[in-house]
Amino acid sequence: MNLNIGEAWARLSQPVEASLTVWQWALVTGLVLLLVVPRPVWRITGLYSTLIHEMGHIISAMLTGRFVMGLRLGWDHSGEVVSRGRGKFSVIFSGLFGYPAPLFVSAVMFWAISAGYAGRALGIYALFFIVALFFARNWPAILVCAVSVVVALGVVFFAPENAYLYLALLIAGFLLCSGIRDFIKLLSVHTVRRNDLRQSDAYLIAESTGTFATLWLLVMLLLGALCLWWSVSSLIVLFGTSA
C-alpha cells in the first residue's frame, strides 16, 4: 500500500502515450454511453455531473470575490450554491459557468491526455473533489463529494500506471456526454418546458440583474461550444496518434 503523496505524484507525472486500437476506443465509448444514456444509471451518475456543475459556480464565484457559504445537492439532480457578494458582475460571472463546467473540465482532460499528461490530469482531478468536500452542507452533497474523493484518491494511489489513460478517457468522455445532455435539458427548459424556467441559470441571472434570459442563454451556449470545439480538437489529435 503506497500512501506517499510524493511518490504518487511522481508516478502520475510519468508521460502516458495516448495510443489506442479501434476496439479500445469502442470499449471506452461503450462504457461512457453506459454511464450516461440508461435512465436508471443516470439517476446515480448524474449526481456526479451536478457536482461538477455546482463547482463551476463555486470557483467562478470565488474568482469574483464572492464568499461561498456552502453547496447543497438534491437526489433529483438539483443543486444550490449559497454565496454572498456585491455587484451585478459577480452574479453574472458566477452564474454563467455552471452548465459549461462539465464541458470545460472534459476539454482540459482531453487536452492533457493528448499531450501525454493523463496521470497528472487524474491527480489534479482528485484535488478538485477534496476542495468540493469542504463546501458540502447537506447529506447528498457530503455523500457525493465523499464518494468522489475516495474514488479519485483510490485512482491516484492504487491504480496501475497502464490504467491512467483509460480512466482519464472515461472521465473526460463522461463529462463531455453529460455536459451535452445538460445543455439539451437547458434548451428544453427555455423552449418546451417553460414551467421549469427557474431551473435555468440564465433565467436566474436575468431575474437578479433585470436583463433578458435569452442573452445569458446565448452566452452559455457560446461557452459550451468553445469547450466542445476544444474537446473535438484534442480528440482529433488522439485519433491521429492512434491511427
C-alpha positions in Angstrom: 0.0 0.0 0.0 1.5 3.3 -1.1 0.2 6.4 0.5 3.2 8.6 -0.1 2.0 11.7 -1.9 5.4 12.5 -3.4 5.8 9.0 -4.8 2.2 9.0 -6.1 2.7 12.4 -7.9 6.0 11.2 -9.4 4.2 8.2 -10.7 1.3 10.3 -12.1 3.8 12.7 -13.7 5.2 10.0 -16.0 4.3 10.6 -19.7 1.5 8.4 -20.9 1.3 7.5 -24.6 -2.2 8.0 -25.9 -2.4 5.3 -28.5 -5.5 3.1 -28.6 -6.8 0.5 -31.1 -10.2 0.7 -32.7 -11.5 -1.9 -30.3 -10.2 0.0 -27.2 -11.8 3.2 -28.5 -15.1 1.3 -28.9 -14.8 -0.1 -25.4 -14.2 3.3 -23.8 -17.1 4.8 -25.9 -19.4 2.0 -24.9 -18.6 2.4 -21.2 -19.2 6.2 -21.4 -22.6 5.8 -23.1 -23.5 3.2 -20.5 -22.9 5.8 -17.8 -24.9 8.5 -19.5 -27.7 7.0 -21.6 -29.7 4.5 -19.5 -32.0 6.4 -17.2 -31.5 4.2 -14.1 -27.8 4.6 -14.3 -28.0 8.3 -15.0 -30.0 8.8 -11.8 -26.8 7.9 -10.0 -24.0 9.2 -12.3 -26.0 12.4 -13.0 -25.3 13.4 -9.4 -21.6 13.5 -10.3 -22.3 15.8 -13.2 -24.3 18.1 -11.0 -21.4 18.3 -8.6 -19.1 19.5 -11.4 -21.8 22.0 -12.5 -22.0 23.4 -8.9 -18.3 23.5 -8.6 -18.2 25.7 -11.7 -20.4 28.2 -9.8 -18.2 28.0 -6.7 -14.9 28.6 -8.5 -16.2 31.4 -10.6 -17.9 33.0 -7.6 -14.6 32.9 -5.7 -12.7 34.4 -8.6 -15.0 37.5 -8.4 -14.5 37.9 -4.6 -17.8 36.3 -3.5 -17.8 34.5 -0.2 -19.1 30.9 -0.8 -21.0 29.6 2.2 -22.0 26.2 1.0 -23.0 23.6 -1.6 -26.2 21.6 -1.5 -27.2 18.8 -3.8 -30.6 17.1 -4.2 -31.2 13.4 -5.2 -33.2 14.8 -8.1 -30.0 16.3 -9.6 -30.8 19.7 -8.3 -28.1 21.8 -6.8 -27.6 25.1 -5.0 -24.5 27.2 -4.2 -25.0 29.8 -1.5 -22.7 32.7 -1.8 -22.5 36.3 -0.7 -21.1 39.3 -2.5 -21.9 42.7 -4.2 -22.3 43.8 -7.7 -24.1 42.5 -10.8 -20.8 41.4 -12.4 -20.2 38.8 -9.7 -23.8 37.5 -10.0 -23.4 37.2 -13.8 -19.9 35.7 -13.8 -20.6 33.1 -11.1 -24.0 32.2 -12.7 -22.6 31.6 -16.2 -20.1 28.8 -15.5 -22.4 26.1 -14.2 -23.6 24.5 -17.4 -20.2 24.9 -19.2 -18.2 23.4 -16.3 -18.5 19.7 -17.3 -17.6 20.5 -20.9 -14.7 22.7 -19.8 -13.3 20.0 -17.4 -13.7 17.5 -20.2 -11.9 19.7 -22.7 -9.0 20.2 -20.3 -8.7 16.5 -19.6 -8.8 15.6 -23.3 -6.1 18.2 -24.0 -4.0 16.8 -21.1 -4.4 13.2 -22.4 -3.4 14.3 -26.0 -0.3 15.9 -24.5 0.7 12.8 -22.6 -0.4 14.1 -19.2 -3.2 11.6 -18.4 -1.7 10.8 -14.9 -1.3 14.5 -13.9 -4.9 15.2 -15.0 -6.1 12.5 -12.7 -4.1 13.8 -9.8 -5.4 17.4 -10.2 -8.9 16.0 -10.7 -8.6 14.3 -7.3 -7.7 17.6 -5.6 -10.7 19.1 -7.2 -13.0 16.8 -5.2 -11.2 17.4 -2.0 -11.9 21.1 -2.4 -15.5 20.3 -3.1 -15.9 18.4 0.1 -15.1 21.5 2.1 -18.2 23.2 0.7 -20.7 20.4 1.2 -23.6 21.4 3.5 -26.2 18.7 3.3 -26.1 14.9 3.2 -26.5 14.3 -0.5 -23.6 16.8 -1.2 -21.4 15.2 1.5 -22.1 11.7 0.2 -21.4 12.5 -3.4 -18.3 14.5 -2.6 -17.0 11.9 -0.2 -17.5 9.0 -2.7 -15.9 11.2 -5.4 -12.9 11.9 -3.2 -12.5 8.2 -2.2 -12.7 7.1 -5.9 -10.3 9.8 -7.1 -7.7 9.2 -4.3 -8.0 5.4 -4.9 -7.1 6.1 -8.5 -4.2 8.3 -7.5 -2.6 5.9 -5.0 -3.6 2.4 -6.2 -4.4 2.4 -9.9 -1.7 0.9 -12.1 0.1 3.3 -14.5 -1.2 1.5 -17.6 -4.8 2.3 -16.5 -4.3 6.1 -16.3 -5.1 6.6 -20.0 -8.3 4.6 -19.9 -9.5 6.1 -16.6 -8.8 9.7 -17.8 -10.6 9.0 -21.1 -13.6 7.5 -19.3 -13.9 10.6 -17.1 -13.4 13.1 -19.9 -15.9 11.2 -22.1 -18.5 11.0 -19.4 -18.2 14.7 -18.7 -18.4 15.5 -22.4 -21.6 13.5 -22.9 -23.2 14.6 -19.6 -22.4 18.3 -20.4 -24.1 17.9 -23.8 -27.0 16.2 -22.1 -27.3 19.1 -19.6 -27.3 21.7 -22.4 -30.1 19.8 -24.2 -32.1 19.9 -20.9 -31.4 23.6 -20.6 -32.6 24.3 -24.1 -35.8 22.3 -23.5 -36.5 24.4 -20.4 -36.3 27.5 -22.5 -38.5 26.1 -25.3 -40.9 23.3 -24.4 -40.7 23.1 -20.6 -41.1 26.8 -19.7 -42.8 25.9 -16.4 -39.4 24.8 -15.2 -37.6 28.1 -16.1 -36.5 28.6 -12.5 -34.2 25.6 -13.1 -32.2 27.7 -15.6 -29.2 29.6 -14.6 -29.8 32.0 -17.5 -33.3 32.8 -16.1 -31.9 33.3 -12.5 -29.2 35.7 -13.8 -31.8 37.7 -15.7 -34.0 37.8 -12.7 -31.2 39.1 -10.4 -29.9 41.7 -12.9 -33.1 42.9 -14.6 -31.9 41.7 -18.0 -33.1 39.0 -20.6 -32.6 35.3 -20.0 -32.1 34.7 -23.8 -28.9 36.9 -23.6 -27.3 34.7 -20.9 -28.5 31.5 -22.6 -26.7 32.5 -25.7 -23.5 33.3 -23.7 -23.7 29.9 -22.0 -24.2 28.2 -25.4 -21.1 30.0 -26.8 -19.0 29.0 -23.8 -20.2 25.4 -24.2 -19.5 25.5 -27.9 -15.9 26.7 -27.3 -15.3 23.9 -24.8 -16.8 21.4 -27.2 -14.6 22.6 -30.0 -11.5 22.3 -27.7 -12.5 18.7 -26.9 -13.1 17.8 -30.5 -9.7 19.3 -31.5 -7.9 17.2 -28.8 -9.9 14.1 -29.9 -8.7 14.6 -33.5 -5.1 14.6 -32.2 -5.8 11.5 -30.2 -7.3 9.7 -33.2 -4.4 10.7 -35.3 -2.0 9.3 -32.7 -3.9 6.0 -32.6 -4.1 5.6 -36.4 
